[in-house]
Amino acid sequence: MRRTVPDECDVLLREGGIAHLRPLRPGDDRALHALVDRSSERSAYLRFFTGGRAGAHAYVDHVTRPDHPGRVLVAVVNGRLAGIAEYIPGQDGEAEIAILIDDSEQHHGLGTLLVEHLAVQAAEEGVRELVAEVLAENRPMLRVLDDLGLATRRAFDGGTVEIRMDPRPTPALLERIESRARQATSACLSRLFRPGAVAVVGAGRAPSGVGHHILRNLVEAGFPGPVYPVNPNAETILGLRAYPNVRDVPGPVDLAVVAVPAQAVPDVARDCARHGVRCLVVVSAGFAEAGRAEQEAELLRICRESGMRLVGPNCLGVADTGSRLNASFLPHPPAAGHLALMSQSGAVAVALIDRANELGVGLSGFASVGNKADVSGNDLLEYWEDDPATDVIALYLESFGNPRRFGRIARRVSRRKPIIAIKSGRGGSGERAVRSHTAAAATPDVAVEELLRASGVIRVDSVQDMLDTARLLAAQPLPGGGRVAVVGNSGGPQALAADACERDGLLVPELSPVTRGRLRSRLPAAAAVANPVDLTAGGSARDLVFAVETVLADPGIDAVLVVYTPPFGSGLARTRQAVAAATATTTKTVVACVSGHDGLLDGRVPCYASPEQAVRALGHAVRHAAWRRAPQAPPAVPPMAEVAAARALVEQELARRPGGGWLDHASATRLLGCYGVRVLGALAVDGPEAAAAAAGEIGPPVALKATGPGLVHKSDVGGVRLGLATPREVRRAYLEMAGMVGPAMTGALVQPMAEPGVEMIVGGVAHESFGPLLMVGMGGVAAELMADHSFRVPPLGEDDPAAMLAELRCAPLLSGYRGRPAVDVAELRGQIAGVGQLLDDLPQVAELDLNPVMATASGAVALDVRVRLAPAAGPPSPFRRRLR
């Protein structure tokens, strides 16, 4: 029997339970017979048509034989084998599929999960069509196959239906899979944020204790459901009856918050599992963060096997203001509002919530995930995506568990709700040794930046910036563009605001003649009306109302920034009222800057203490709105690639050198050729005479380039000579080069001189915890000096190669600068697309440099290539649902 999934995995069911999927094992026969015994005669008939349970038991005997040809997958739910599915390869690329689900687990999505995973495995094995014979009366099974997302064909034969399915992954299938994952996550986490009952394990009587604090927060928040303190040494705590063990609690418990010493947590988790608790929040520290990863893994195993979701350990807890849940030991409860917050750091979470309370920014939900053993930012994004109380999502991230899945989820959520993120760890060196031009520029933080940008996530650097942006996005409509009018009573701050707009890429255009005429007709003669609109220090609240309303009516303005310096004009109180009144009915974005005051005016208009704060928040909103308005480019159609040949080459090289290393020029050229990337021909030589002979064979003029495992920046050490006209010059150049470079030079390449053109660099790097990052930029010896780069996270979208080139400062050189001929940009884009696909297909490519790629009117060709391989596992398939 073959394994049918690359690894065993846990997966969420439709209603939030957890199934463990794994290959069939030799000892599973008894559990399978027990599954049949639990099945009704009706279920056995629908599955096996005739024979009832006897036929089902015969099937179990057949499928568990060592020589059974099927690919068999089983599901375990709450410690019991609850489902089995298989396909049996046949002739002409067909495979027959069959499935049996425990009666008690039907209608929970388990059958859909099993078929999803089998279909992916079948496609990887080259199966072109899965065939299922289903009784026409077996409507649930027909519905499962119809809703799966695969292309299907039906044929009726009496009382049976033959369904043929194409198992190959498609965007439509991925959309269905992501939708099912989202539904399951929402169902699961609803028990975390909206539980029916909560138990606090470790709730002590001492007010200074963590458990007591959590219990008090629950009580003071007014949680409407039962709250059960669990403490074997107390009868009552805070007026609530205490219980010695979770198992003694008289009613069901959705959420248990655990605040006991780390060594006691696993036993508490087992007690919670026996009682049927669905979510566990472990605030206790002393796990992986203290070097005890095995204890954390054991805690997660207990939770997964019993179907519990785990938040933490080493966290502050969770809160949901809509359900009046404060299951945390936050020092101050969050006010109710529309911002959802996740934090990997407890200290950052406290600072954020305290400052949010000061600014009047309320929260809809909060989760401190601590060590993030289970519930992660991906889960929380999916839950808050459909939470009606949440309008904006804020994330403090220290790591990504599955960056590609984060990108897919965040891109979808960002279309509906803005996501603001602080990602720590901007500095530091890369995870792998930096040896190439690309690796020097494509750092892990650059990869994070590109992932967040492509996903529509607003990246900020501080708690203040996050809350400044959040209160704008939660209170105001998104700007229709970047044209800003500045209206106020003080020229200096208004000038600072205009300067800040220019630095942030926003426009402060002159107002229309009609608008200026209206302003001039009512405002004092000393007022400036072009933009900024300066009412001067004597401007009254009435003048301000008129000016703001007039400017908002200008069709050439997308947003208004009101700048007021107290105590001039009508004073702070009346001016605040005036701003609120003037903007009550507008659909345009309005922000205010009142010197020294942060918060909200009338609960609607975000107010900032400085012009720079206001403009920075507005700039984030403008760019996010532009990202939303931009059409979603379809996925790139990958260039015709010889993927199997490329993988075979990589596997062969890693079998020869298990630790990896740099490919020689010939191997690197073959690998790139599999993806349509053209490399200038070269002859490898190992001495001066061979170099001279190669030059004679190629014909002058030629280039001579030193080679060696440690040589990357050859020009820096004298390892490149160009325009050599005779074999004698080549011989002499080889000897001189060997003397300069030394033992690092093990040979050389002799190449024909390329046609002059624009030197570009195309490269990539794979970060161990993040995945691949593609770079395009100005190439040649000045690649790092000029730092003119554009980045993307593969897989590329259809428009990405062209967009990457357009982002470069050197882009005008490609289209013909100052009379120079335009280059063949189409072929250059093709090279970018090919390298992008290579990086996506082959995670073992640790570093790749094409520098330079010479772009000319007749095409684009790589003159120098460097490819380093390293052992690496492939990314999780997006078509296999699984918990981390």
N, C-alpha and C positions, 0 to 999 in steps of 0.2 A: 504493500500500500504506500502511496505517496502522501506527503504532507500537502494540504490543500490551501494553507495560508502561509505566508512567509514566516510569521511568528504567531504564537497564540496572542489573542487580544481580547480586551473587554470592550463591549459596545453597549450604548444606551438603547433601551427599548422605547417604544412609542410613549408609554406612560411614565417613563423615568426610571424603570428598573434597569438592572445590569445583567447582560448575558456574557458568558465567557465562551468564545469560539476557539476551537482547536481541532487538529486532525484526529481521526479515529485512532484509538490505541488498542493494543492487543488485549488489554484487560477490560474492555468496555462491553463485552457480550452480556454479562449479567445485568448491567444498567440498561442496556437496550431491550432486553427481554422484559425488565420491569417497566420500561416505558410502554411497551406493547400491552402489558397486563393492565396498565392504567388507562389505556385507550378504550373508548367505547366501541361496540360492534359497528356503529355507524361510521366512526372515524376510520376503522380498519377497512371497512367496505369502500369508502370514498378513496382511500389511498391505494388499496390492493385489488379493488373491483370485486373479486371473488375470494372465498376462503376465509374471510373474516380474520380473527386473531390467529388462527392456525397458519394462514398464509403469511401473516405478519411475522410470526416466530420463524417460519422457514426463511423469510427474507433476512432476518437478523443472522441466522446461521450462515447464510450465503455471504452477506456483506462483511462478516468478520473473519472469513477465511483468508489466510495469508496471501493466496494467489488471486484474490478478488481484483478485477481490473479497474474498478471504479475509483474516482477521486472523492473521498468521503470527508465530510465536515460535520462536527457535532457541536451542540450548544449546551452549556451547563448554566442553569439558573438557580440561585440559592442553594448551591451544592448538589443539585440533582440534574442528571442528564435529561434535557427537556426537548431535544430536537435533533434530527439527523437529516442531512441532505447529501446527495451525490450526483455526479454525472459520470457516464460510462462512455468513453470515446469509441466511436464506431467508424464506419467507412466514409470516405469522401468529406472529411472535416466535420461530420455530424457527431453529436453526443447526446445521449438520452439523459434527462434530468428527473430526479425523484426526490420527494421530501416527506417527512413525517414529523408532526409537532404534537407535543403533549397536550391533551385536551385542556388542561388548566392554563396553558400558556398561549392558547390561540387568541387571535384578535389583539395581540400586543405588539405586532410587528416582527416577531421572531422569524417567521417564514420569509418575509421580505429580506431581512438581514442575511439569512443563509443563502438565498438565491443571489443577492448582490455579490457576496464574496465568491461564490462558485462561478458566476459569470466572469468576473475579473480573471480568476485563475484559468478558466477555459480559454478566454481571449489570449492570455499569455502563452498558452500551450498551442495556439494556432487553430483552435476550434472555430469554425465559421458559423455554425448553427447549433443551438441547443433545441432539443425537441422534447416536449412534454405531452403525455397522453393524460387527459383529465376528463372525468365524467362530467357530462353537461350539467348535472345537478349539483356539482361541487362548486357552487358560486364563490365561496370565499377564496378558493385556490385560483379560480379564473380571475378574480379581482386582483389578487396579489400579482399575478403575471402581467395583467394589463397595466397596472399602475407602476410597474417597476421602472419604466423609462427606456426600455429596450425597444427597438423596432421589431414588431411581431407580425406574424401571419397566422390566420386561423383556417382550419379545414374541419368540417363536421362529418362524422361517420357514425350514423345511428345515434347511440346515446353517448358517444365520446367526442371530445374536441381535441384535435391535434394542434398544438401551438408551437410554432417555430420562431425562435428568437435569435437575433444577431447579437452576440455577446460583446462586440467591440465597443470600447468606451466612446461616448459621444458627449458633446456639451449638454444635450437634453438629459442624458442619464445623470451627469454630474449635478445638474440643477435639481433633479428629483432627489438625489442622495443628500444634497445640502439642505433641501427643504425638510426631509425626514429627520436629519440630524438636529436641525433648529427646533422642530416640534418636540423632539425627545428632550433636548436640553431645557426648553422652557417648562415642560411638564415636571422635570426633575427639580429644577431650581425654584419652582413655585413653592415647593415644600420647605425650601431654605428661607425664602424671604416672606412667605405668607403661610407659616405653619399653623396647624390647628392647636398644637400644644407644644410646650417647650420644657425640657428638663435641664437643670444646671447642676452638673456633677462636680462636687467640690465646693459647693456653696457653704462657706463658713459663717460663723457668727461674728467674727472680728471685722469691723468696718473697713480695716486696711487691706483685707484679703481680696485677691483678684476675683474669686468666685462670688464673694459677698457683693462686690462692686457690680458684677454682671447681673446678679439677681436684682439688686436695687435699681439698676438701669431699666431692666425689664418692667419692674413694678411701676416706676415713676413715669415710664413712657405710656403707661395705660394699656399694655398688651391685653387684648380682650379674651384670649383663650386661657386654658389652665396653665399655670406655671408650677413646676415641681422641683423644689430644692432636693438634692440628693446628698445626704450626709449621715453616716451611721452613728454619729455622736450627738445628734440634735433632734429634738422633737418638733420644734418650729423655728423658722427663721423669717424675720420681717413679717411675722403674722401668718406665714404660710406653713402648712404641715410639711415636714421633711420626711424623706424616705431613706432607709439604709442603703438601698440599691435600686438601680433603674428597673430591675425585674420586679420590684415591689410596687412600682407606680401603678395605680389602679386603672389608668386609661391609656389609649394609644398616644404615642409621642412621635411627632414628625421631626423635631429638631432637638438634639442634645448638645449642649455647650459644655466642654470638658476643661476643668481647671484644677487638675491634680498633678502631682509630680510625674515626670516623664515615664519613670519605670512602672507606674501604675496604669498608664493610659491604655496599653494593649488589653488588659483585663477589662477595663471599663468599656472599651470598644466591643469586646465579645459580649458583655452583658447587654449593651445597646442593640447588638445584632440579634440576640435571642428575643429581645422585647419588640423587635420590628421597627426600630428607629430608622428613618429614611435619610437623614442628613446629620453629619457630625462636624461640629466646629471645635477644633482642638487649639486652645489658646496656650497650652503648656509648651514651654521651650525645652531644649535638651535633645534635639533630634539631629537631623543632617547638619544644621548650622553649628552644632557642637561636635561634629565629627562622628555622629552616630547614625550613619546612613542606613545601616541594617535594621535598626529599630524603626526607622521611618518606613522602610520598605515593608516590614512586618505589619505595621499599622495599616498601610494602604492595602495589603493583601487581605486583612480581616475585613476591611470596608468593602472591597470589591467582591469578595466571595459572598457577602451577605446582602449586596445590593445597596449599600450606603454610599453617598457622596461625602467626600472629606474636604473641609476647608481648613487650611493650615498644614501642619502644626505651626506653633510659634507665631501666632497672629493675634490681632485685637478683637476679632469677632465680626459680626455682620449687623446691619440695621436696614429697616425699610420703614420710612415715615408714613407711607400710606396704610400699612397694616399695624402701625404703632408698635413695631418691633425694634427694640434696641438691645440685641443680644451681644453686647460688646462691653469692654471696660474703657471706653472713651471717657476722658475726664469731663467733657461737656457734650450733651446730646446734640445731634445735628438738627437744625430747623428744617421744616418741611419745604420742599421746593421741587425743582425739575432737573437737577443735576445728579447723575449717578456717578459714584466714585469708586474705583478700585485702586488699591495700593499694595505693593509688595513690601513697603516699609511702614512700620507702625508709627515711627516718629514723624515721617512725612505726612501720614494720614492725620495725625493729631494737629499738626501745624495747618494743614489744609482746611480741616473742619473748623478749627477755632477761628481762622481768618475768614472763612466763608460766613460764619455766624456774625462776625463783626461787620461784614460788607452787606449783609442781608441776602446772601446767596443761599437758598435752601437746597437740600438734598432730597432726592426721591429714594435713593438706595445707597448703601455703602458695603463694601467687602474688603477686609484686610486679609490677604491670601497667604502672608507669611512665606513659608518654605514652598508653597504651591505644589504640594505632593500630588494633588488631584485637581480640584477646581481651579481653573486658570482664567486669564483674561479672555481667551477665546470663548469659554463657556459663558462668562458674564456678558460679553458683547451680544451673544445670541439671545440671552434672557432679556437684557435691557432693550434689544432691538424692537420687541413687541410690547414692552411695558408702557401702558398709556400714560403713566405718570412721569416718564423720563423723556426729556427733550434733548439733553446734551449729555455726553459721556466723557468722563475724565479718567485717565489712566496714569498711574506712576509705575513704570516698568523698570525692572533691573535685568530681565532676561526674557527670551522668547522660547516657549516649549516647542512650538511647531510654527516657524515663521511663515511658511507658505500658506498654511491654513489660516493663520492670523491675517495675512494679506487678502485672502479670498473673502473672509468674513467682514473685515474692516471695510473693504471696497464696497460691499453690499450695504452695510449699515450706514456708511458715510453718505450714501445717496439719500438717506432719510433723516439721519440724526448726526450732527457734528460730533466728531471724536477728537478730543484734545489729549495729547500725550506728553509726558516728561519721560525720556529714556536716559537713565544715568549711564555713566561709563563712557563718556565721549572721548576721553583721553586714553593713553596707554598704547601699547604696541599690538600688532595683529596677532592672531592665534598661531599662525604658521610663520616660519622664517621668511622675512621679506627679502626676496632675491631678484625680483624682476621689476621693471618699470611699473607694470600694472599693480603688483602687490604693494609697491610703495605708496601708490595713490588710492587704491581701492581698499581702504581700511574697514574693519568691522563697523565703525560708526558711519562711514559712507554708505555701507550696505543698509544699515538701519534707516538712515535718512532717505534713501531711495525707496525702500519698502514703504515707509510712512507716506512719502509724497505720492507714490503711485496709488496708494490706497485711500487717498483723500484725507488722511489723518493730519491734524494741525499739530506740529511739533513745537513745543515751547521749552524754555530752559529753566524756568523758576516757578515757584508756587504763586508768586504775585502775578506773573504773566498768564498762568493758567486760569486763575480766578478772574483776572481782568477780561480775558477772552470769553470765559464761560458765562459771565453775567451779561455780556453783550449778546451772545448767541442765544441765551435762554430768554432774554427779554425783548429782543428786536428781530424784525425780519432780516433775511440775508440781503446785502446790498445788490442792487441791479448792475453795478459796475464800480469803477474806481474813481469817479469824479466827485470830489468833495467840496462843499462850501463851508467856509469857516465864518461864523458869526459871533461877535462878542463885543465887550466893552473895554478891551485893553490891547493896544497895538503890539506890545512886546510879546505876551503869551500867544497872541494870534500869529505873529510872525514865526515864533518857535513851532507852532502847530503846522504852519504851511511848510516850513523847512523839513519837519519830520515826515510830512506826507511825501515830499519829493524823495527823501531818502528811502522811504518804504515802498516806492513805486506807485504811489497814488497821485492823482492829478488835482490841482487846485485851479480849474479853468476860470477865465473871465466869465462873469454872468452875462446872460443874453441882454441885448439892448432893452427889451421890454421889461425884464426884471430890474435892471438898473434904473429905468425911468420910474417904475412904481416906487422903488426904494427912495429915490431922490425926491419924489413928490411928498413924502410923509416924514422923512428923517431930518434931523437937524443939518444945517448947511455944512457943519464940520465933519459929518460922517463920511467915511469912505465906502463906496458901494460896488467896487469892481469885483472883489473877492481876494482876500478876506473882506467881510463887511464889518467895519469898525464903527460902533455907535459912539465911541469915546466914553470917558469915565462918567459923563453926565447922562448917558443913555438910560432911559427909564425902563421898567418892566413892560410897560405898554409898547414902547419902541421895539423891545426885544421880541415880543409876541408877533408884531407886524413883520419884522425883518425875517424871523424864522419861517413864518407861514408863507411869505412871499418867495423866499429862496426855495422852499420845499416844492413850490409850484413850478419852478423852472425845469423844463424837460431835459436840460443839459446837466442836471445835478442828480447824483445817485444817493448821496448821504450828506448829512449836515452835522458838523461839529460845533457845538455851542460852547464858547469860552467866556467864563465870567470870573472876574477878580473882585471878591468882596472887600470892603463894604460899600463900594461905590454904587451909583445908580439908585435903585429902589431898595437896596439891601438884600441880604441873602435869602430870607424867607420868601419875600414876594417874587424874587427872581426865580427861585426854584419852582414856585407855583406857576409862574409865567411859562417856563420851559415845558412843564407838564401839560399846561393848557394848549400851548401852540402845537404840540406834537400828538395830541390825543387821538386824532383820526387819520394820521398819515400812514401810508404803506411803505414809506421810505425809511431807511436806517437813520437813527438819530443817536448821537452820543454827546455827552457833556463833559466839560472840564471846568470844575469849580476849584480854584486854587486851594490846596490843602484838604480837600474833602473827597473821600472815596465812598462809594455805595450806590444806591439806586434812588432816582427821583420819582416819586409817585409809584414806586414799585415797577416802573417800566423803562425808564431812561437810565442807562448805566452812566455813572458819574465817576470821573477820575481826578486825582489830585494834581496831575501834571499833563501837559499836552502830549508829551512823548508816550505816556501810558495809553492815552485814548487812541492815538494814531496807531500804535503797535497792535492793539486789539482790533481796531477797525481794519488794518491791513490783513490780519489773519482772516477776518470774516470775508473780505473782498476776494482774497485768493481762494478760499474754500468755495465761495459762491461760483467763481469762475470755473473751478474744477467740476462742480456739479453741472454747470451749463454745458460743458464740453461734451460732445457726443462720445459715447463709449465705443472705442474702436473694437472691431471684431478681433478675435485671436489671430495671430499671424498664421498664414498657411506655410508650414515648414517647407524649406526648399527640399528638393529631391535629395535624399541622403542615404548613404549605405550604412545604416545604423548597425546592422549585424556585423559587418566587416570591421567597423570602428570598435565595437565592443570586443570582438575577438582579438584585435590588435592590442587593446589595453589589457585584456586578461592575460595574453601571452607575455607581455612585458612585465606585468606584476608577478606572474608565475616565475619568471626568470630572476626578478629582483623584488622579493616580497615587500621590502621596505619602500619601494618606489625610487624615483630619481628622474633626472632629465633625459628625455628622448634624444637620440642622435638626429641629425638633420633629415636623414632619409625617412626615418620612422615618423617624425613629426610631420613631414610633408605628406606621407601616405595618410596619416590620420586626418589632417586638414582636408585632403582631397576627398575623403569620404563625405564631406559637407560642402563640397563645391568651392572651397577656398583655394585660390590659385597662388602657388609659391614659385618664385623664380628658380629655375634649375641651377644646380650646383654640383661640382665634383669634389668629393672628400679626398684629401691627400694627407700623407703622414710624413712628408719631408720635402726639402727644397727641390730635389730632382723631380719628384712626383708633381709638385706644384708647377714647375716649369712645363712639364709634359702636358698637364691639364690645360694650361694657358694656351699652348699650341693647339690643342684639340678644339678648344672653345673659340679661339680667335680673339685678337685684341680689339679694344681694351678690356681688361678684366679687373675684378675686385678680389682681394685676398683678405679672408677673415679668419682669425684664430678661433679654434674650438677647444673645448675642455669642460669637464663637469662643473668647475667652479667659476667659469667665465660667464658673466652676465653683461656687464657694462664694458664691452670690449674696447670701445673707443677711448675710454678713460685710461687704459693701460697700453695704448699703442697697438691694439689688436685688429685694426682695420686699415687697409691701404687701398685706395681707389685709383682708377685710371691707369693701371699698369699696362704699358704698351708692348712689351716684348717678354718672351720667356726668361731672358736674362734678368730683366727687372724683377720679375716674379720670384726667381731663385734668390736674388739678393734681398728682396723684401721679406721673404720667409725667414732667412737667417737673422736679419735684423729684428724681426718681430719675435722670434724665439728667444733672442737675447734679452729683449725688453720685458716680455711677459713671464719668462721663466718656466718652471715645471708645470704651472697651471695650464700651459698650452700643450695639448696632446696631439694636435693636428690642425688642419685648416680646411677651409672651403674656398674653392675658386669658382667665381661666378662671372657671367657676362655683365658688363655695365648696363644698368637699366636706363630707359628713356627718362629724362628729367621731368619732374612733376611736383605735386604737392605731397609732402611727407606726412603721413598719418600714422596713428597707432591704434590697433584694435587688440584688446586683450581681455583676460578674465582671471578671476581668482575665486577659489572655493574656500569659504571659512567653515571650520569644522562644526560650529554650532549654528550656523546661519544658512549656509548654502552658497550658490554661485552668484557672482556679481560681474556684469559685463561693463567694459570701459571702452570708450572711443575718444580720441583726442588728437591734438597736434603731435606729430611724431618726430623721429630723428633724434639727434643728440640733445636737443633742447626740450625733450618731452617733459622732463621733471621740472626744468627751470621755468617753462611757460605755464605749466599746470593748467592747461586748457583742456578740460576733460568733461565728458558727459557719461552718466552711469544709468544702468537699468538692471533690475532683478529679472532673470529669465523665469518662465518663458516670455518671449517678447510678444507685444501686440503688433498688429499689422502695420501701424504707423510709426512704431518705435525707431526703426533704423533711420528714417528720414528726420524724425524729431530730434534724435541724438545729434545728428550732424548740424541741424539748425541751431542747436543750443550753444555751439562752439563759437568762440570769438574769431577763430580762423575760418568760419564758414564762408565769408566772401571770397576767399582764395579758390574755393571749389567751383564757383560760378563764373570765374573769369574776372580777376581783379586788376584794374589799371591796364587793360589791354591784353592780359595774359589769356590763353585759351581756357575755356571751361573744361572740367574733367568729366569723365564718365561716372557720374554720381550713381547711376543705377547699379553698376557693378560693385561699387563701394558699398552700397546698401546691401547688396547680396552677400558680400563678405561678412558684414556685421550680422545679418540674419543667420548665416551659416555658423559663425562662432557662437552666437546666442543659443542655437539649437544644440551644438556640441556640448556646451557647458550644462545645458539642461539634461541632456541624455547621459552624460558621463561624469558622475560626481567624483570619479578618480582623477580627473584633470584638476590638479591643485593650483597650478599657475600656467598661464598661457600669454605669450607676447608675440604679436606680429608688429615688429618695429624695425624699420618703417614699412608701411604699406604705401607703395608709390602709386598715387592716383594721377592719371594722365587722360588726355582726350581719347586715347585708344583703350582704356581699361584701368584696372587696379590689380596690382600684384604685390604679394608680400616678399620683401627682399631678405628679411631675417626672421626666423621663427624660433621660439623657445617654448617647450612644453614640458612641464614637470608632472609626473604621476605620483599619487600617494594612495595607499589603501583607504577606501571610504565606502560606507554603506549608502545605498540609494535613499532618497527621501521617501517618506510614507506616501503610498498611492492615495490621491484624493478620492479614488473610487472605492476605497476600503474604509468604511466608517470604523473608527476605533477611538477609545479613550487613550490618553497618553500613558 
